Amino acid sequence: MAHSINLEGRRALVTGGGRGIGRSIALALAQAGADVAVAARSRDELQEVAREIDKLGRRGVATVVDLMDRSAIADGFAQASQTLGGVDILVNNAGGTVHAGSELLNPLNHDARAFEDNLFLNLLQAVYMTKAALPFMIAQSWGRIINIGSSGGDHHGMGPVSYTTAKHGLVGFTRAMAYALAPHGININVISPGLTETRVLDWEHMAHLYQVATAEEARRKAVDKTALKRLLAPDEFGPVAVLLASDAGAAITGQIIGVDGGYLV
């Protein structure tokens, strides 16, 4: 039986939803019919995305939360859930690097605090947000969890050691939880982006990673590593998230979906 991609009546929470990939996913979910809360620290960006969601005829909610604070994560989820009347779809998109420069220049030099902060930002905050969402999803026997990984989490070990470690951990968490959540009607997957044109992509750091002299050389080398010979745009992730969040994706769980232009394929 064919399924249409229709999320009407669903309620979604997207972390890191104020810009880049998170914003793209939030707007795509709204276009498919979902009400969407976006969560991050950047109030102005969140409010702008919420207004864009409202213009699409859905309810947009800006939830300011420090995703580096374990107790704040639970409070932020509760706030978004209460405002929306529940959360059916959780997108753990927030991530990035904290104090990553020393690891790029010298991978053997790990500042303990920086390493732990990167693990929290790129792995543990997604674990805690998922934990907050599960009681509601289990109670209704339906849920969709989408974790945003990285090509560094399934293809290679390049990049800051703590970041790559965390993204590999996110894949393991997703696969393990797929088995635990399946009896409750909850699917969990990873979307694994390749290099994407967002503000967090630092070509000076990428030059160190690729061991070239300039940012422009790093960009050319990155493009050459993709089958499509181009970088990704944030808007290319929304349709994949909509599929995974919908009934059309009911048979997809525990998977790593590469949206990377054929990076290192």
Secondary structure, DSSP 4 states (H G I P E B T S, - for coil): -------TT-EEEEETTTSHHHHHHHHHHHHTT-EEEEEES-HHHHHHHHHHHHHTTS-EEEEE--TT-HHHHHHHHHHHHHHHT--SEEEE-----SS-HHHHH-TT---HHHHHHHHIIIIIHHHHHHHHHHHHHHHHT-EEEEEE--GGGTT---S-HHHHHHHHHHHHHHHHHHHHHGGGTEEEEEEEE-SB-STT--HHHHHHHHT-SSHHHHHHHHHHTBTTSS-B-GGGSHHHHHHHHSGGGTT--S-EEEESSSBT-
